[in-house]
Amino acid sequence: MRPPAAPSAPSAPAVPATPTAAVPTAAALTPAVPGPVGRRRAWAAVGVVCAALFLLGLDFTVLNVAVPGLRAELGPTLAETQWIVDGYALALGGCVLAAGALGDRYGRRRAFAAGLALCALASVAGALGDTPGRLVAARCAMGLGAAFFMPATLSTVVHVLDAPEDRRRAIGVWAAVAGVGALFGPVVGGWLVERHGWQAAFWLNVPVVAVILAVTPVVPESRDPEARPLDRLGAPLSCAALLTLVWGVIEAPARGWASAAVLAAFAASAGLTALFLWRQLRCAAPMVPLRMLRGGPVWPATVSLALMSFAMFGAMFLLTLHLQQVRGLSAWQAGLRMVPLSLGLAVGAVLGPVVARHAGARVPVAAGQLLIAAGFVRLGLLDAGSGDAPVLLFEAAAGLGAGLLAPVATELVMSAVPLAMAGVGSALNDATRQVGSTLGVAVLGSVLATAADGAAPGDRAAFTDGLNAAALVGGAVAASAVLLAWFRLPGREPSAAPDRSAPAAPGPD
């Protein structure tokens, strides 16, 4: 999930050889007592990891409101400013898959704590940074820390809760928190930055991480019980493939989608991805068992999540620019108007699993995408004189839609992944969301910039025309996802699942 760049520049927006033995997965665990720990401790662990996930969401967007003060004090170039914002997304998106595999191998709680500690140390470095280069390095290190602890959040939820109802409820909470944190970033950041300067966007992590680390022992340790060897070639290949892809997407709006550097990045990513898949087909202990991507719900569920992220984060970018450049609101005022979107997410996250239980997964996922598409239709009718009503209507529809589909699609992915490889499954879920959100901001931002190209500075009508065109593209993407969900996800009749009766071996507490 990557945040939009400073909204003052709309013309350049930032932004199968597999083991044959049956492997246990999360969805088929049905003991009476949830997980390897008591139910109370299990839910306490869910609370701890969701607190970290909320902080991750804040970090995606909190720095946007600090950009004006940061530029006034340190004087970075526009390109340096972009990378101060985007370094976090680059490191997280590029390294999350390999980091999830390391967590499975060496312990998910260990990866969770190490990632949080790295994030806190990098935040201190960022707050004390006195050059643009140091801030870029700090943001990249923060993203690397997030790449380690983010997969551990969802894999921990799956590990500690065995009862299907508890797990569905917890995944719904996880999905809601994942989006709400990013929405509150501008609100929290705006309040802090106005009072304490741009450094507050970094300092806020330190006390929060300290508290989370203090209660981390409540999270049970878990890892792959087979202690299968780490795919030492697959891990760097996955990092390189994702890093070049995310870099190309981030740079495309400024450099041009057909520029030599961007095309070279996409070509390199395609080649590295092919090498990674070749390696997975021939590795005795592949990092990602490709059999789980063939047939079944995993690939349509992950694509649905990616398209949802594309639409939602692209829409957040468009709305931020509209509220600040057309409506003339401050970053904090614009952030407050995003809060209703959080309410829609929360309501949808509660309803989605309930609908899926009675009507099958395809109903809430398809309905969610349809609501997002409908929201884009309303967004495409905005004009320079529009007030809060159409914005809030979009947020109600799109937020409810995203909330409906996110927990259901996430549970489909995690239910099909071997329990021993829950970290990789979580990382796959995270990586597809990250790439989708990065593409959403870049593509819709490029459409906006292209449509408004040549307009005089401050031409609100031209800007609104560009926003309408971008909304049309976002709505088309969401509408296409409706068909994918309806025809490729399971309906009311549950699909057969392999034997997954053995839980992952708990690590030492």
N, C-alpha and C positions, 0 to 999 in steps of 0.2 A: 504494500500500500504506500504510494508515495504522495506527498502533499503537493499542491500547486506552488509554483514559484510566486515571487512577489507580484501581487495583482496589479502593479503599476505598469506592467509591460505586456499587454494582451497580444501584441504582435509577435512575441516570441515566448510562449508559455513553456515553463520548465517540464518541464516534465517529460527358443527361450530355454536355455538350459537351466532348469530350476530343480531343486530337490523334489523328489517324488513323494516323500512322506507327507501326509496331511499335517498342516500346521494350524494350531489354534488361532482363531481370530476373536475380536472383541464381541461380536454380536451374539455368539452362541453360548456365552457364559451365563449360566442360570442358577448358580448356587443361591441358597436362601440368604446367606450373609454376604453383603456386598464386598467383593475384593478380598485381599489378604489382610485387611484391617477392619476395625469396627465401623459401623455406618457413620457415627459421629465424627470420627477422625477422617473418614473418607470425604465428608462434606467440608470439613475444615481444610483439607488439602485442596479441594476445588476452589474454596475461597481464596487461598494463598496464591494459586497459579493464576486465577482470574484477576487478582489485584495486579500482578505483574503484567498481564495482558493489557489491562487498562492503561498502565504506564507506557507500554509500547505504543498504544494508539495515540496517546498524548504526544509522544516524541515525534510521531509522523508529521504533525501539523503545528505544534506549538511554536516552532521557530519562525513560521511565516510572519507573525505579528512583531517579531523582534528584528526583522530585516531592515526597516528604516533606521532604527537606532544603531544597529550594527554597522551599516554602511556609512553613517555619519561619523562614527568614531574610528573605524579601522580603514575605511576607504577602499574596500575590495572592488574589483571590476565586476561587470555584470556576470561574466562567465564564472568568476570565483564565487560570487553570491549564489549562483545557481548550484554550484557543487557543494557549497556549505549546506544548502537545503537538501540536495539530492544524494549526497554521499551516503546518508543513512539507508535510503532505499536501495542503492546499488549494492552495498555490502550485505544487507539482509536478503535481498532477492537472489544474489549470486551464491551465497554460502549456505542457505537454509537447508537444502537437501542433504549436503554432506554433513552438516552439523547434526541433523536428525539421525543420520546413520551412526555418528559417533556417540550420540546419546544412547541409542539402542545397545551399542557395544560396551560402553564404559559406565553407564548408569545415567538415567534420565534426571534424577534429582541432582546429581553431580553436575550435569550439563546446565541445568536450571540455575544452580547457585553460581557456577563459574560465569555464565553469561550475564547474570545480574551484576556480579562484581565488576566485570569488565565494563559494563555499561556505566556503572557509577564512577569508576576511575576515569573513563573517557569523558564523562560529564564534567568532572573537576578540571580536566585538562582543557575542555572547551571553555569553561567559565573563566579560566585564567589565561586563555589564549590571547595573544596580542598581535597576531598576524593572520591573514586569511588562510594561509597554508596550514597553520596549526588547527584552525577551526575545521577545515576540510578533513584533516587527519582524525580529529576528535569525532566528528560525525560518522566517518567510516568505521571507527572502532566501536562506536555505539551501535551501529548497524550490525557489526559482527557479533557483539554480545547478544543482541536481540535474535540473531540467527541461531544461537545456541539455546536460549531459554524459550523461544516461541514454540518450537515443536514439542518441547517437554511439557508445555501447558496442556495441550490436548491429549497427548499420550498418557499423561498422568490421570486425567479425567477418565479415560477409557480403562486404565489399569485399576483404579481404586473402586470403581462402581461396576458391579457385575449385574445387578438387577436391571433389566431393560428399561423400566419406567424411570428409575433414578438416572440412568445414563442418558436417556433422551432429554430429561429435564436439565441435566448438567450441561449437555452439549448445546441446548438452547440458550442457557445462561452464557456459555462461552462465546457463542456466535453473536449474541447481543453485545457483550462487553467488547468484542473485537471491533465493532463498528462505533460504539458509543465513545470510546476513548479518543478516537480521531476527531469526532465531532466536538468534543469538549476542549480540544487543544487550543483553538483560537480564543475561547472564553477564558480559560485558566491563564493562558499565556498573555492575553491582553491585559488582564487584571494585574498580573505580576510585573510585566514589562513596564507598564505605565508607572509603577511605584518603585521599581528597583533596577530598571535598565535591562538591556538585552541579555546580560549574564544570567538573569533569573530563569531564562528558558533552559539553561543548563543546570543551574543549582537545584532546581526543584526535584531532580531525580535523586539527589544524594540522600536526603532524609527518608524518602519513600523506599528506596532500595534497602537502606539500613533496617527499616522496620520489617520489610518482607524477608530479608535474610535472617533476621532474628527468629522468625516463626517458621522458616523453611524446614526445620527438623520434623514438623508435623506431616510433611509430605513423605510418604513411603518411597524408598528406593526401589527401582525396578530396572530390568535389563533383559536382553535376549538370553534365554536360558541355555541356548546351544553354544554361546560364546563363539559364534562363527567368525572366521577371520575377516578383518576389515578389507573391503575392496580398495586397495591402495592406488589403483589406477582409475577406477570408476569415480572415486570421490573428487580428485582434482579435475577430471573431465567434466563432471557435473557442474563444478564451480566455474570453470572456464566457459562452458556453454551458456550458463545463465548470466554470468557477468557480462559477456560480450552482447548478449541479447538485451539486457536491461540498459547497458551503456548506450547501445544504438537507439533504443526507444527514447531515452532521456535526451539524447543529443539531436534527434531527428527534427524537432520543431525549429530549433535555432539554425542548424546546419543545412536543413533540407532533407526530405525523405529520400531524394535521389542523389544526395551528395556522395562523393567517393568514400569518405570515412564511414558514413552510416551504412552504405551498401556493403562495404568490407566487413563491418561488424556483424551484419546480419548473415553474410556468407560464412564468416568464421563460426558464428553460433550454430548455423545449420550443419557445418562440417563436424564440429565438436559434438553436437548432439548425435549425429550418425555414428561417430566413434564410440560415444557413451552407450548407445543402444547395442552396437556390435559387441562391446565388452560385456554387457549384461547378458547377452545371449550365450556367451561362451564361458562366463565365469562360474566356477563351482558354487560360490556363495555370492550371488549378485547383490548389489546394494538395493536395487529395485527389482523384485520379481515381476517380469513382464507379463506373466500369466494373469496377474490380477488386472491388467489393463485390457486384456482381450475379452471381449464379450462382457456380460455382467454390467453393473451400474457404475463402475469406477470412472471410466473415461467420460460418459455423459454427465455424471455428477460433478467431476472436476471442471469440465468445460462450462457447465452451468454456473459454477462458482466464479470462474474467471470472467464470464460475460456479465454476471451481476456486478462484480467489482469494476469492470470496465465502465458500465453504465453509471454506477453510483458515485465513484470517485471522479469520473468525468463531469457528472452533474454538480458535485460539490465545487469543483473548480469553476464551472460556469457561473454558479450562483454567487460564489465569493466575488468574482469580478463584477457581476451585475449589481450586487448590493453595495460594493464600494465605489465602482467607477460610474455607474449610472445613477444609483440612489444617493451616492455621496455619504454613505455611512462609514464610521470608523471600523477598524478590524474587530474591536470588541463588540460593537453593535451588530456587525454582520454575524459574528460568532453566536450571539444570543439567538438570532433568528434561525440558526441551525439546530437549536435544542429540540424543537418539536420532532425533528427527524429521529432523534433518539427515542422518543416516546413511541413512534411508529415501529421502530426496530424492536423495542421491548415487547410490545403487544404481539407483533408477528412472531417473535421467537417463542412466545407461550402457545400461540395457536397452531403454529406449523406442525409440531410433532403430534398434536391431537388430531389434526386433519389427516396427517399421514397414516395414523393408526387405523382410522376408519375408512379412508378412501384410497390409500396407497400413496407412495411417495410422489408420483408424477402430478397429483392434483395440487398440493401446496407449492411445488417447485414451478409448475407451469403457471399457476395463478399468480405467484409472486412476480414472475417475469412479465406477465400481462399487466399487472398493476404498475410496475416500473415503466413499461412502455406507455401506459396511459398517462403517467405523470410527465413523461417527456412530451407528449402531445400538448399538455397544458403549458409546459415550459416553452415550447415552440411558439406559443401565442403571446409571450411577454412583449410589451412595448416599453418605450422610454418612460411612460407615465404610470406604469403598473405599480401598485402598492404592495402591501404584505400579503393580501389574500391569495393571489395565484402562487406565490412562493410557498405559502403554508399548505396549499392544496397539493402541490407537487410533493412536498415533504411527507404529507399524510399518506399519499398513495404509494410513493416509492419506498418510504421507510417501512410501511406495513408489508409491501411486497418483498423487500430484502429480508425482513425478519421472518416471513413465512418460509422462504426457500433455504436460507443459509443453514439452520440447524438440521434440516432434513437431508440436504445434499451432503453436509459434513458427516452425518451419521452413516449415510450410504457408503462413503469412502472408507470410514474407519471400520465399518462392519465387514468390509470385504478384505481388509488388510490383515495379514497374520499378526496376532497379538504380540508375538515376539518382536515384530518390526513396527510397532505402533509409532515410534519416533519417525521412521521414514514415511509412514502413511500421513502423519500429521504434517511433516515437512512438505510432502507432495501437495497436500491441501493448501498449505501456506504459500508455496511457490507459485501455484496457479493463480491464487488470489493476488499475489504481489505483481506478477506479470500483467494480469488483467487490469489492475488499477493503474499501473504505470502506463500501459497502452491507452487506457481511457483518457487520462489527463493529456497525454501527448497527442492522440488523434483528434479528440474533440477540441483541444486547444489549437491545433493546426487548422482545423476547419474554421474555427472562429477567426483566427488571424488572417486566413486567406480571404474569407468573405468580407472582412473589414479592411483589407489591404488598400492603401491609397487614400483612405479617409483622413480628413483633417483631425489633428489631435483634439480630443474632447467632443468629437462627433458622436453623440449618444445614439442617434438613429442608426448610423452605420454599425456601431458596436452591437446594437440590439438585433440588427439583421444577421450579423455573424453568429450571435448566440442562437437565434432561431434555426439557422442552418445546422449548427452543431447539435442542437436538440433533435433535429430530424434524424441525424446519423445515430445518435444515442438511442432513440426510440426504435429505429430499424434493427439495431443490434439486439435490444431486449426482445423485440417481437420474434426474431429468428430463434432466440433461446426458448421461446414458448413451444415451438414445434419440436425442438430437440428434446425437451423435457417430456412432452406428451408421448412421443413415439419411442423413446429409448429408455425411460425410467420405469421401474416396476409399478404396476397398478395395485389393486386391492389384494390380489392373491400373492402371498409372500413367495419369493423365489427360494429354491433349495439352497441350503448353505452347507459347506463342508463341515466335518467334525472339528469343533474348536473347543473341546472340553477342558483342555489343560491350560491354566493361566500362565502368564510369564513368570519366570522365577523371580521372587523378590530379592532385592539386594540387601546387604546389611544395613540396618538402621543406625 
